[in-house]
Amino acid sequence: MSKVELNEVYEALADKFITYKDMSGRPVKDDGSKLVPIGEEFTGKIHILEDYRLYTGDHVFVREALIPMLVKAQAEVKAIHPDYDLEIYCGYRSLDIQKSNFERITKLELEADPTLEGDKLKERAHRFSAAPDVAGHPTGGAVDVQIVTPEGPIDFGTPIHSYAKDTYTLSPFISKEAWHNRQLLRACMLKVGFAPLDSEWWHFSYGDREWAAYFNKPHALFTQLPVPNIE
């Protein structure tokens, strides 16, 4: 398959993604759910990203409403195989980190296609890192997750947080095993109420603008929040 043909397949997938425009058009009415650290009630695994420690210490924070959902998702994963655990790789993300990520991806997209500009450039970058003003992680309503065993992550076709089009959940260019594993994870998270983000197989959310757009809700439940006090 030629590079042009490959790109046509990826673009066909991307045409079905929730866009920046879809999300920015959703109003937000915050329901007051607190931002809290994930505690012992969650029996899966938690990964602490080094560049997050300055903001959230040795914890992963999410909105309080997500805690029982994550507990249920872990139970769903465990029911598939006793050696499986849901690993939370990222929850609340400071707006500073979100802005830095988006700027980095925007630069990479522009290097790959210098003709991109304006709204088109913003939408393209948004596929790989949400535009800061609508991003779910700074609301505490988004999580990045994967399924792990004692030996490490199961095969998802790409590492979590990769910058590549094969991170698209429905990419046909990954192995059958990886495809199956992505669908397992997606099904578990959907079952407990999370919305998937189909440009990133690992990203799921509840209460943010992406969730509202995916489920056609009249408004999002969570606004973006400042960094929690961890002292």
Backbone bond lengths (Angstrom), bond angles and torsions (degrees), N, CA, C in turn:
res aa  C-N    CA-C-N  psi(-1)  N-CA   C-N-CA  omega(-1)  CA-C   N-CA-C  phi
1 M - - - 1.465 - - 1.523 109.70 -
2 S 1.314 117.38 132.45 1.458 121.70 -177.67 1.527 110.98 -73.87
3 K 1.327 115.74 165.26 1.460 121.09 178.41 1.529 110.67 -61.01
4 V 1.325 115.85 -38.17 1.467 120.41 178.65 1.527 110.64 -63.79
5 E 1.331 116.02 -44.10 1.465 120.39 179.94 1.529 111.20 -65.50
6 L 1.343 116.41 -40.75 1.465 120.25 176.58 1.525 110.57 -58.41
7 N 1.321 115.50 -46.93 1.460 120.03 -178.17 1.523 111.69 -63.48
8 E 1.326 116.73 -34.37 1.468 120.24 177.76 1.526 111.22 -63.70
9 V 1.338 116.50 -37.85 1.466 120.43 177.87 1.528 110.09 -65.93
10 Y 1.338 116.05 -47.12 1.464 119.60 179.43 1.529 111.45 -61.17
11 E 1.321 116.94 -40.48 1.465 120.26 -179.60 1.527 111.30 -67.27
12 A 1.329 116.50 -34.41 1.473 120.02 176.88 1.526 110.33 -63.66
13 L 1.336 116.53 -38.35 1.466 120.52 175.93 1.526 110.53 -67.28
14 A 1.336 115.66 -44.63 1.461 120.72 -176.55 1.522 112.54 -65.03
15 D 1.309 116.94 -27.15 1.469 120.59 178.93 1.526 112.47 -60.88
16 K 1.329 116.56 -20.03 1.468 120.98 -178.40 1.531 112.63 -99.11
17 F 1.337 117.26 -0.24 1.463 120.41 -179.21 1.530 111.28 -71.64
18 I 1.329 115.02 154.32 1.458 120.85 167.03 1.530 106.87 -69.32
19 T 1.316 117.52 125.62 1.459 121.44 -174.61 1.531 112.04 -96.96
20 Y 1.323 114.54 169.90 1.464 119.89 173.42 1.524 110.12 -58.28
21 K 1.320 116.48 -43.02 1.467 120.89 179.82 1.528 111.24 -61.08
22 D 1.346 116.55 -41.07 1.470 120.57 177.62 1.528 111.10 -58.90
23 M 1.329 115.44 -42.20 1.459 120.32 -175.59 1.524 112.58 -77.04
24 S 1.327 116.42 -40.94 1.468 119.65 -176.26 1.525 112.07 -66.94
25 G 1.323 116.58 -21.21 1.459 120.26 179.22 1.517 114.44 -82.97
26 R 1.336 117.56 -3.21 1.468 120.97 -179.68 1.523 110.59 -92.79
27 P 1.334 118.28 124.76 1.465 119.88 175.54 1.527 110.87 -70.80
28 V 1.317 115.69 163.95 1.467 121.39 179.84 1.525 109.65 -123.95
29 K 1.329 115.93 128.87 1.463 122.24 173.13 1.522 106.96 -126.81
30 D 1.327 115.70 95.73 1.462 119.67 -173.29 1.526 111.19 -63.95
31 D 1.333 115.09 133.51 1.471 119.42 -176.67 1.523 113.33 -91.30
32 G 1.327 117.31 1.70 1.456 120.52 175.83 1.512 115.72 83.94
33 S 1.326 117.64 4.31 1.468 120.66 177.88 1.528 109.40 -59.10
34 K 1.328 116.56 130.66 1.463 121.55 -175.30 1.529 112.24 -74.26
35 L 1.328 114.94 152.76 1.458 121.57 172.31 1.524 107.55 -88.93
36 V 1.330 117.13 117.90 1.465 121.18 -172.97 1.531 110.47 -133.20
37 P 1.337 117.66 154.41 1.463 119.82 174.30 1.527 110.52 -75.11
38 I 1.310 116.30 144.27 1.464 120.46 175.76 1.521 107.94 -71.37
39 G 1.321 116.56 126.46 1.457 121.25 -174.77 1.513 114.21 -108.67
40 E 1.331 115.19 -159.95 1.461 121.73 -173.58 1.519 113.17 -70.12
41 E 1.322 117.48 -14.39 1.464 119.12 177.41 1.525 111.50 -63.60
42 F 1.334 116.23 -25.08 1.462 120.83 175.17 1.520 107.87 -89.71
43 T 1.334 117.21 117.86 1.466 121.59 -173.54 1.525 113.31 -98.60
44 G 1.332 116.72 5.80 1.459 120.07 175.76 1.523 110.57 -81.38
45 K 1.311 116.23 -155.70 1.461 122.09 -177.66 1.526 110.34 -106.43
46 I 1.319 115.33 151.51 1.465 121.29 177.27 1.524 108.79 -129.23
47 H 1.313 115.71 130.60 1.465 122.22 178.90 1.526 108.30 -109.56
48 I 1.318 116.64 130.87 1.460 120.94 178.94 1.529 108.80 -103.84
49 L 1.324 116.90 116.62 1.460 121.40 177.31 1.526 109.45 -76.36
50 E 1.332 116.54 133.60 1.459 120.90 -173.30 1.527 112.90 -59.03
51 D 1.332 117.75 -41.42 1.465 118.69 -176.50 1.525 112.97 -75.11
52 Y 1.337 116.77 -3.89 1.465 120.55 176.34 1.525 112.04 -92.09
53 R 1.329 117.30 -17.13 1.469 120.50 -173.38 1.532 112.18 -58.66
54 L 1.324 116.84 -35.41 1.461 121.02 179.63 1.523 111.08 -59.46
55 Y 1.328 116.07 -31.43 1.465 121.33 -174.81 1.532 113.05 -96.96
56 T 1.332 116.59 -39.83 1.474 119.60 -172.53 1.529 113.42 -127.78
57 G 1.328 117.21 11.32 1.456 120.56 175.20 1.518 113.31 59.97
58 D 1.320 115.82 -137.94 1.464 121.70 -178.29 1.524 111.88 -95.19
59 H 1.312 116.59 30.81 1.460 121.28 -178.26 1.524 111.07 -128.37
60 V 1.319 114.94 157.34 1.459 121.81 166.15 1.525 106.26 -110.54
61 F 1.318 116.38 123.18 1.459 121.91 -179.20 1.522 110.92 -99.48
62 V 1.319 116.08 144.36 1.465 123.12 172.49 1.521 107.84 -145.62
63 R 1.315 117.18 168.55 1.457 120.11 171.80 1.531 108.87 -65.43
64 E 1.312 115.11 144.37 1.464 121.21 -176.27 1.527 112.24 -55.39
65 A 1.320 117.01 -33.41 1.465 121.06 -178.81 1.523 112.58 -63.74
66 L 1.340 117.33 -22.31 1.467 120.54 -178.33 1.523 112.74 -79.27
67 I 1.330 117.78 -22.18 1.465 120.12 -173.98 1.530 112.26 -56.65
68 P 1.339 120.45 -54.94 1.475 118.87 179.49 1.520 112.80 -63.40
69 M 1.319 117.70 -28.66 1.461 120.63 177.66 1.527 110.78 -67.25
70 L 1.324 116.48 -41.70 1.463 120.76 178.72 1.527 111.29 -68.47
71 V 1.328 116.62 -36.54 1.473 120.65 175.60 1.525 109.95 -60.81
72 K 1.325 116.59 -43.76 1.468 120.89 178.54 1.529 111.22 -67.01
73 A 1.320 116.85 -38.85 1.465 120.21 179.04 1.526 110.85 -63.69
74 Q 1.335 117.06 -40.16 1.461 120.69 176.06 1.523 110.67 -60.66
75 A 1.326 117.14 -41.27 1.471 121.00 178.59 1.524 110.83 -63.81
76 E 1.326 117.02 -38.27 1.466 121.01 177.81 1.524 110.78 -64.07
77 V 1.319 116.30 -43.60 1.467 121.23 179.47 1.522 110.37 -64.88
78 K 1.327 116.52 -43.35 1.468 121.76 -178.93 1.528 111.01 -63.66
79 A 1.329 116.12 -31.98 1.468 120.21 -179.76 1.523 111.86 -69.58
80 I 1.334 116.73 -23.49 1.466 120.73 178.12 1.517 110.33 -71.72
81 H 1.337 115.66 -44.74 1.470 121.01 179.61 1.528 108.26 -156.84
82 P 1.336 118.99 133.42 1.470 120.59 -176.67 1.528 114.20 -63.26
83 D 1.342 117.46 -21.47 1.461 120.12 178.52 1.526 112.91 -86.52
84 Y 1.329 117.63 -4.99 1.459 121.24 -178.10 1.526 111.03 -86.12
85 D 1.327 115.35 142.17 1.460 122.29 171.31 1.519 108.91 -136.33
86 L 1.318 115.74 147.32 1.456 120.80 171.18 1.522 107.56 -81.75
87 E 1.308 116.96 126.01 1.464 121.12 176.64 1.525 109.11 -107.37
88 I 1.322 115.39 123.86 1.461 120.53 176.26 1.521 107.59 -89.66
89 Y 1.303 114.96 114.72 1.461 122.10 -173.79 1.525 111.51 -94.59
90 C 1.306 115.38 -24.31 1.462 119.88 -177.69 1.519 109.10 -163.96
91 G 1.314 117.02 138.45 1.456 122.33 174.33 1.518 108.79 -125.12
92 Y 1.341 116.16 -114.33 1.463 119.61 176.88 1.523 109.95 -59.75
93 R 1.323 114.95 136.57 1.467 121.95 177.52 1.524 107.70 -128.54
94 S 1.299 116.88 133.18 1.462 119.27 179.08 1.526 110.19 -63.74
95 L 1.316 115.76 152.16 1.461 120.39 179.38 1.527 110.68 -64.47
96 D 1.333 117.72 -30.21 1.468 120.79 176.95 1.524 110.89 -60.70
97 I 1.329 116.83 -46.16 1.465 120.50 179.42 1.521 110.08 -66.87
98 Q 1.332 117.10 -40.61 1.467 120.44 179.46 1.528 110.93 -60.85
99 K 1.317 116.87 -43.96 1.464 120.79 178.76 1.522 110.98 -63.04
100 S 1.321 117.08 -42.94 1.462 121.40 179.25 1.525 111.18 -62.40
101 N 1.335 116.80 -44.15 1.466 121.09 178.49 1.523 111.21 -61.13
102 F 1.329 116.32 -45.11 1.467 120.50 -177.53 1.529 111.03 -66.19
103 E 1.308 116.94 -40.17 1.467 120.43 178.17 1.526 111.15 -64.16
104 R 1.330 116.63 -39.73 1.470 120.63 179.11 1.522 110.64 -64.78
105 I 1.335 117.27 -45.40 1.462 120.88 -179.59 1.526 110.76 -67.31
106 T 1.315 117.35 -39.31 1.467 120.83 177.85 1.523 110.46 -59.06
107 K 1.309 117.02 -42.72 1.464 121.55 178.68 1.525 110.96 -63.31
108 L 1.333 117.31 -43.04 1.464 121.01 179.38 1.526 111.39 -64.92
109 E 1.319 117.29 -40.82 1.463 120.83 178.83 1.525 111.22 -65.27
110 L 1.317 116.43 -37.78 1.461 120.57 179.31 1.526 111.17 -69.97
111 E 1.325 116.41 -35.61 1.466 120.03 175.97 1.524 110.77 -65.37
112 A 1.339 116.72 -37.50 1.464 121.20 -179.73 1.523 111.79 -72.45
113 D 1.337 116.86 -31.56 1.467 121.16 -179.21 1.528 108.92 -145.53
114 P 1.342 117.31 89.98 1.469 121.55 -177.06 1.528 114.20 -63.70
115 T 1.331 118.12 -10.74 1.469 120.25 179.58 1.524 112.12 -79.90
116 L 1.325 117.01 -13.48 1.469 120.24 -179.35 1.524 111.04 -69.23
117 E 1.323 116.60 139.90 1.457 120.91 176.95 1.522 110.15 -159.21
118 G 1.310 115.80 164.40 1.455 121.63 174.08 1.515 114.49 56.06
119 D 1.336 115.72 -136.29 1.460 121.80 -177.00 1.525 112.25 -62.62
120 K 1.332 116.45 -34.27 1.465 119.67 -178.83 1.525 110.90 -65.75
121 L 1.325 116.78 -41.17 1.462 121.10 177.32 1.526 110.20 -65.41
122 K 1.315 116.50 -41.79 1.466 120.45 -179.51 1.522 110.85 -63.15
123 E 1.333 116.67 -43.96 1.465 120.41 179.31 1.526 111.02 -64.02
124 R 1.333 116.84 -39.82 1.467 120.06 -179.02 1.524 110.80 -64.87
125 A 1.324 117.12 -45.67 1.466 120.64 179.00 1.528 111.07 -65.65
126 H 1.323 115.84 -35.04 1.468 122.15 -178.44 1.528 112.17 -60.75
127 R 1.327 117.53 -24.46 1.469 120.24 178.04 1.525 111.40 -62.52
128 F 1.332 116.54 -31.56 1.464 120.81 -173.81 1.528 113.37 -107.68
129 S 1.317 116.69 -19.10 1.468 121.30 176.95 1.520 107.01 -156.43
130 A 1.310 116.88 117.47 1.465 120.39 -173.50 1.524 111.82 -58.46
131 A 1.326 115.57 139.23 1.459 120.38 174.64 1.529 108.74 -55.86
132 P 1.338 117.60 134.15 1.469 120.48 -171.63 1.522 115.52 -53.40
133 D 1.339 117.85 -36.11 1.463 119.05 -174.92 1.522 113.68 -72.31
134 V 1.341 118.28 -15.23 1.474 120.54 178.57 1.529 112.56 -121.15
135 A 1.322 117.52 0.75 1.466 121.82 -172.97 1.524 112.46 -60.85
136 G 1.334 115.60 142.25 1.453 121.44 -177.94 1.515 114.96 -82.21
137 H 1.333 117.43 -34.81 1.465 119.10 -176.78 1.533 112.77 -58.09
138 P 1.339 119.86 -41.63 1.469 118.90 178.47 1.527 114.62 -68.31
139 T 1.332 117.79 -7.82 1.472 120.32 174.28 1.521 111.77 -87.06
140 G 1.336 117.03 -16.65 1.462 120.58 -172.69 1.512 112.59 83.30
141 G 1.334 116.97 6.55 1.456 120.70 -177.31 1.514 115.24 -102.26
142 A 1.329 117.19 0.84 1.467 120.86 -178.08 1.525 110.69 -118.19
143 V 1.321 115.60 145.32 1.464 121.72 176.49 1.524 109.78 -134.21
144 D 1.314 115.48 146.22 1.458 122.21 170.26 1.521 106.59 -107.09
145 V 1.325 116.56 124.19 1.465 120.58 -172.40 1.523 111.17 -136.92
146 Q 1.316 114.94 159.58 1.456 121.80 171.60 1.523 108.13 -149.32
147 I 1.317 115.73 168.13 1.463 121.03 176.18 1.520 108.00 -100.27
148 V 1.331 115.88 130.94 1.460 120.71 -179.22 1.526 110.38 -125.45
149 T 1.326 114.95 158.78 1.462 123.78 172.04 1.526 106.98 -119.66
150 P 1.333 119.09 177.09 1.466 119.28 175.65 1.527 113.34 -58.30
151 E 1.337 117.29 -20.44 1.461 121.45 179.93 1.527 113.06 -90.92
152 G 1.330 117.06 -8.45 1.459 119.96 -179.02 1.518 111.73 127.72
153 P 1.341 117.10 -170.99 1.468 120.42 -178.39 1.525 111.92 -65.09
154 I 1.334 116.15 145.32 1.458 119.18 171.17 1.527 107.73 -74.28
155 D 1.318 116.94 169.69 1.462 121.54 -173.33 1.530 111.21 -75.45
156 F 1.333 115.45 118.16 1.461 120.96 174.65 1.526 112.03 -114.57
157 G 1.307 117.04 9.63 1.459 120.16 176.81 1.510 114.41 90.37
158 T 1.325 117.09 -35.22 1.468 123.26 173.96 1.523 107.53 -140.96
159 P 1.324 117.94 155.71 1.461 118.92 171.67 1.528 110.27 -65.34
160 I 1.303 116.63 154.33 1.456 121.04 174.94 1.527 108.81 -61.53
161 H 1.327 116.83 144.85 1.466 124.76 -179.64 1.526 113.09 66.43
162 S 1.319 117.70 24.45 1.464 120.46 174.68 1.525 110.12 -74.30
163 Y 1.322 115.36 153.63 1.462 121.26 173.36 1.524 107.12 -109.40
164 A 1.331 115.81 90.20 1.464 122.19 -177.81 1.518 108.11 -164.89
165 K 1.325 116.76 150.93 1.463 119.92 -177.44 1.525 112.73 -69.40
166 D 1.328 117.66 -17.76 1.463 118.85 176.57 1.525 112.23 -74.54
167 T 1.338 117.00 -0.71 1.464 118.97 170.15 1.527 110.58 -75.73
168 Y 1.335 117.47 -14.02 1.459 120.13 175.23 1.526 107.40 -57.44
169 T 1.308 117.32 125.89 1.465 122.00 -172.36 1.518 113.09 -52.49
170 L 1.316 117.13 -39.34 1.462 121.21 -175.30 1.527 112.82 -99.99
171 S 1.318 117.33 20.88 1.467 119.63 177.02 1.526 110.16 -55.41
172 P 1.342 117.66 129.63 1.466 120.26 178.96 1.522 112.88 -84.87
173 F 1.330 116.77 1.86 1.462 120.52 -173.73 1.525 113.13 -102.48
174 I 1.321 116.66 25.32 1.460 121.89 174.92 1.526 108.16 -116.30
175 S 1.328 116.63 169.50 1.464 120.03 -178.20 1.527 111.14 -68.74
176 K 1.326 115.69 161.56 1.468 120.51 177.18 1.523 110.94 -61.08
177 E 1.331 115.94 -38.18 1.468 119.70 179.43 1.526 110.92 -63.24
178 A 1.331 116.24 -45.47 1.463 120.17 -179.99 1.525 110.87 -64.00
179 W 1.334 116.31 -42.10 1.468 120.76 177.12 1.528 110.50 -58.46
180 H 1.334 116.03 -46.82 1.467 121.44 179.84 1.525 110.58 -60.76
181 N 1.322 116.74 -43.91 1.461 120.26 -178.66 1.530 111.82 -64.64
182 R 1.319 116.48 -38.44 1.464 119.77 176.93 1.527 111.26 -62.54
183 Q 1.308 115.68 -40.17 1.468 119.11 -179.60 1.531 111.14 -69.58
184 L 1.344 117.10 -34.73 1.469 120.41 175.14 1.524 110.56 -60.22
185 L 1.330 115.56 -49.89 1.462 120.58 -179.11 1.529 110.64 -62.15
186 R 1.307 116.22 -46.11 1.463 121.44 -179.40 1.530 111.16 -59.77
187 A 1.340 116.02 -43.56 1.468 120.60 -179.14 1.525 111.37 -64.70
188 C 1.327 116.77 -42.10 1.470 120.54 179.64 1.525 111.35 -62.07
189 M 1.321 116.53 -42.99 1.459 120.32 -177.28 1.528 111.84 -73.42
190 L 1.320 116.63 -39.57 1.465 119.95 176.21 1.528 111.30 -62.56
191 K 1.320 116.54 -39.15 1.463 121.08 -176.46 1.519 112.16 -60.04
192 V 1.325 116.92 -32.78 1.466 119.58 -177.56 1.527 112.45 -96.73
193 G 1.332 117.57 2.82 1.459 120.09 171.41 1.506 118.09 112.60
194 F 1.339 117.93 1.79 1.459 120.36 177.98 1.525 111.24 -81.35
195 A 1.320 116.20 150.93 1.461 122.08 171.80 1.522 108.64 -95.77
196 P 1.330 118.52 136.11 1.460 120.65 176.03 1.522 110.80 -82.03
197 L 1.308 116.06 157.44 1.465 122.26 170.73 1.520 105.87 -115.77
198 D 1.318 117.42 105.44 1.460 119.97 -166.64 1.523 115.02 -77.48
199 S 1.333 117.79 2.65 1.465 119.64 170.14 1.525 111.23 -90.21
200 E 1.335 116.68 -13.05 1.466 122.43 178.95 1.522 108.36 -137.50
201 W 1.317 117.41 110.16 1.466 120.69 -173.07 1.527 112.60 -61.17
202 W 1.324 117.89 -20.39 1.466 122.47 -173.91 1.534 113.86 -94.35
203 H 1.322 118.33 -9.92 1.463 121.87 -169.01 1.527 111.53 -98.31
204 F 1.339 115.32 128.91 1.463 121.88 178.65 1.528 108.68 -140.42
205 S 1.319 116.21 152.30 1.463 117.70 -177.03 1.521 112.32 -148.61
206 Y 1.318 113.31 160.33 1.471 122.04 174.70 1.524 107.73 -141.47
207 G 1.315 116.41 132.05 1.454 120.77 172.94 1.513 116.36 86.54
208 D 1.336 118.30 -12.45 1.459 120.14 -179.87 1.529 110.54 -90.03
209 R 1.310 116.77 -175.99 1.461 120.20 -177.12 1.525 112.50 -68.52
210 E 1.317 117.46 -32.57 1.466 119.73 178.22 1.526 110.09 -65.80
211 W 1.321 116.81 -42.82 1.473 122.06 176.15 1.523 110.39 -60.18
212 A 1.341 116.38 -44.75 1.463 120.76 -179.73 1.522 111.21 -62.41
213 A 1.338 116.54 -40.67 1.464 120.22 179.46 1.522 111.10 -69.52
214 Y 1.333 116.88 -41.98 1.468 120.97 -177.07 1.524 111.02 -63.16
215 F 1.323 116.62 -44.25 1.464 121.03 -177.52 1.535 112.74 -96.10
216 N 1.326 115.90 7.83 1.469 122.17 178.73 1.527 111.96 54.85
217 K 1.330 115.25 46.88 1.461 120.92 176.11 1.534 109.44 -81.76
218 P 1.329 118.06 151.93 1.465 119.61 -178.75 1.520 113.80 -66.86
219 H 1.336 116.86 -25.39 1.461 120.23 178.92 1.526 109.83 -159.47
220 A 1.324 114.78 159.34 1.460 120.75 174.00 1.527 109.42 -80.01
221 L 1.328 115.89 159.33 1.466 121.62 -176.77 1.523 113.26 -100.22
222 F 1.327 116.42 -18.28 1.465 120.15 -173.45 1.525 111.49 -124.94
223 T 1.314 116.05 130.27 1.454 121.38 170.43 1.527 108.87 -93.83
224 Q 1.311 117.63 168.41 1.457 120.49 178.22 1.524 109.95 -72.93
225 L 1.341 115.46 147.44 1.461 121.44 -172.88 1.522 111.54 -123.22
226 P 1.345 116.98 153.29 1.463 120.07 174.32 1.521 110.61 -70.63
227 V 1.314 115.63 166.25 1.465 121.33 178.97 1.528 109.53 -60.82
228 P 1.347 118.16 133.48 1.473 120.01 -178.81 1.522 112.15 -69.14
229 N 1.308 116.53 154.39 1.462 122.54 175.72 1.524 108.27 -79.01
230 I 1.339 117.70 115.17 1.467 120.72 -176.42 1.522 112.36 -107.80
231 E 1.317 117.68 8.97 1.468 120.31 -179.97 1.525 111.27 -72.05
